[in-house]
Amino acid sequence: MIQLKTSSRHYTEHPMKIKFINQFHKQFYKLPKKQQQQFDERILLFVRDKANPVLRFHPLKGMYAGYYSINISGDLRALFYKEGEKVVIFALIGTHSQLYG
């Protein structure tokens, strides 16, 4: 299980480096434990196979142009952007209505 303890936490077990901004941490820790665990499971899947259809990985448009979304569970989404080819920075997590208003 991935534990998000500090804002500087990143993962180097894979060629892809994953980081989290402070806003993501604030939103993440407000989620119920079950949804935090679902995120942990999905990020492991994302690292192994970002094309897995369960993730519904896709680029965003409009005010989130340059960001990407993955499905965590039901209505919960995690948004991230890329910094080069090997760094992914998770910026936001929330329901569809929380994120897209």
MARZA-112921 format. One record per residue (C-alpha): x negated, z negated, y negated; residue in one letter. Coordinates in nm, 2 decimals, decimal comma, always signed. Layout:
N
node c1=X&c3=Z&c2=Y&residu=A
...
This chain:
101
node c1=+0,00&c3=+0,00&c2=+0,00&residu=M
node c1=-0,13&c3=+0,09&c2=-0,34&residu=I
node c1=-0,14&c3=-0,20&c2=-0,58&residu=Q
node c1=-0,13&c3=-0,12&c2=-0,95&residu=L
node c1=-0,32&c3=-0,42&c2=-1,09&residu=K
node c1=-0,51&c3=-0,29&c2=-1,40&residu=T
node c1=-0,48&c3=+0,00&c2=-1,64&residu=S
node c1=-0,82&c3=+0,11&c2=-1,54&residu=S
node c1=-0,73&c3=+0,14&c2=-1,17&residu=R
node c1=-0,80&c3=+0,48&c2=-1,02&residu=H
node c1=-0,84&c3=+0,61&c2=-0,67&residu=Y
node c1=-1,15&c3=+0,79&c2=-0,55&residu=T
node c1=-1,09&c3=+0,81&c2=-0,17&residu=E
node c1=-0,98&c3=+1,17&c2=-0,23&residu=H
node c1=-1,13&c3=+1,44&c2=-0,45&residu=P
node c1=-0,83&c3=+1,39&c2=-0,68&residu=M
node c1=-0,87&c3=+1,09&c2=-0,92&residu=K
node c1=-0,54&c3=+0,92&c2=-1,02&residu=I
node c1=-0,51&c3=+0,71&c2=-1,33&residu=K
node c1=-0,22&c3=+0,53&c2=-1,50&residu=F
node c1=-0,16&c3=+0,47&c2=-1,87&residu=I
node c1=-0,04&c3=+0,14&c2=-2,00&residu=N
node c1=+0,32&c3=+0,27&c2=-2,06&residu=Q
node c1=+0,34&c3=+0,36&c2=-1,69&residu=F
node c1=+0,23&c3=+0,01&c2=-1,59&residu=H
node c1=+0,50&c3=-0,15&c2=-1,82&residu=K
node c1=+0,77&c3=+0,07&c2=-1,67&residu=Q
node c1=+0,64&c3=+0,03&c2=-1,31&residu=F
node c1=+0,64&c3=-0,35&c2=-1,32&residu=Y
node c1=+1,00&c3=-0,36&c2=-1,44&residu=K
node c1=+1,11&c3=-0,17&c2=-1,13&residu=L
node c1=+1,26&c3=-0,36&c2=-0,83&residu=P
node c1=+0,99&c3=-0,42&c2=-0,56&residu=K
node c1=+1,16&c3=-0,17&c2=-0,33&residu=K
node c1=+1,11&c3=+0,11&c2=-0,59&residu=Q
node c1=+0,75&c3=+0,00&c2=-0,64&residu=Q
node c1=+0,69&c3=+0,03&c2=-0,27&residu=Q
node c1=+0,86&c3=+0,37&c2=-0,27&residu=Q
node c1=+0,62&c3=+0,48&c2=-0,54&residu=F
node c1=+0,33&c3=+0,36&c2=-0,33&residu=D
node c1=+0,45&c3=+0,57&c2=-0,04&residu=E
node c1=+0,51&c3=+0,88&c2=-0,25&residu=R
node c1=+0,17&c3=+0,87&c2=-0,43&residu=I
node c1=+0,00&c3=+0,86&c2=-0,09&residu=L
node c1=+0,20&c3=+1,16&c2=+0,02&residu=L
node c1=+0,12&c3=+1,33&c2=-0,32&residu=F
node c1=-0,25&c3=+1,27&c2=-0,26&residu=V
node c1=-0,23&c3=+1,42&c2=+0,09&residu=R
node c1=+0,01&c3=+1,71&c2=+0,02&residu=D
node c1=+0,15&c3=+1,76&c2=-0,33&residu=K
node c1=+0,34&c3=+2,06&c2=-0,20&residu=A
node c1=+0,55&c3=+1,85&c2=+0,03&residu=N
node c1=+0,91&c3=+1,93&c2=-0,05&residu=P
node c1=+1,01&c3=+1,56&c2=-0,04&residu=V
node c1=+0,82&c3=+1,52&c2=-0,37&residu=L
node c1=+1,00&c3=+1,80&c2=-0,55&residu=R
node c1=+0,68&c3=+1,85&c2=-0,75&residu=F
node c1=+0,73&c3=+2,08&c2=-1,05&residu=H
node c1=+0,61&c3=+2,14&c2=-1,41&residu=P
node c1=+0,84&c3=+2,03&c2=-1,69&residu=L
node c1=+0,95&c3=+2,21&c2=-2,00&residu=K
node c1=+1,07&c3=+2,12&c2=-2,35&residu=G
node c1=+0,96&c3=+1,79&c2=-2,49&residu=M
node c1=+0,76&c3=+1,72&c2=-2,17&residu=Y
node c1=+0,58&c3=+2,06&c2=-2,16&residu=A
node c1=+0,24&c3=+2,01&c2=-1,99&residu=G
node c1=+0,38&c3=+1,73&c2=-1,77&residu=Y
node c1=+0,48&c3=+1,74&c2=-1,41&residu=Y
node c1=+0,74&c3=+1,54&c2=-1,22&residu=S
node c1=+0,76&c3=+1,41&c2=-0,86&residu=I
node c1=+1,06&c3=+1,25&c2=-0,70&residu=N
node c1=+1,02&c3=+0,89&c2=-0,60&residu=I
node c1=+1,37&c3=+0,81&c2=-0,47&residu=S
node c1=+1,71&c3=+0,93&c2=-0,55&residu=G
node c1=+1,71&c3=+0,93&c2=-0,93&residu=D
node c1=+1,37&c3=+0,78&c2=-0,98&residu=L
node c1=+1,09&c3=+1,02&c2=-1,11&residu=R
node c1=+0,73&c3=+0,97&c2=-1,20&residu=A
node c1=+0,58&c3=+1,20&c2=-1,47&residu=L
node c1=+0,21&c3=+1,28&c2=-1,50&residu=F
node c1=-0,02&c3=+1,53&c2=-1,67&residu=Y
node c1=-0,35&c3=+1,67&c2=-1,55&residu=K
node c1=-0,69&c3=+1,62&c2=-1,71&residu=E
node c1=-0,88&c3=+1,91&c2=-1,56&residu=G
node c1=-0,84&c3=+2,01&c2=-1,20&residu=E
node c1=-0,92&c3=+1,68&c2=-1,04&residu=K
node c1=-0,77&c3=+1,41&c2=-1,26&residu=V
node c1=-0,40&c3=+1,32&c2=-1,26&residu=V
node c1=-0,27&c3=+1,07&c2=-1,51&residu=I
node c1=+0,06&c3=+0,91&c2=-1,45&residu=F
node c1=+0,24&c3=+0,84&c2=-1,78&residu=A
node c1=+0,60&c3=+0,75&c2=-1,72&residu=L
node c1=+0,83&c3=+0,63&c2=-1,44&residu=I
node c1=+1,21&c3=+0,59&c2=-1,46&residu=G
node c1=+1,55&c3=+0,73&c2=-1,38&residu=T
node c1=+1,64&c3=+1,08&c2=-1,48&residu=H
node c1=+1,86&c3=+0,95&c2=-1,77&residu=S
node c1=+1,58&c3=+0,71&c2=-1,89&residu=Q
node c1=+1,32&c3=+0,98&c2=-1,90&residu=L
node c1=+1,53&c3=+1,28&c2=-2,02&residu=Y
node c1=+1,80&c3=+1,10&c2=-2,21&residu=G
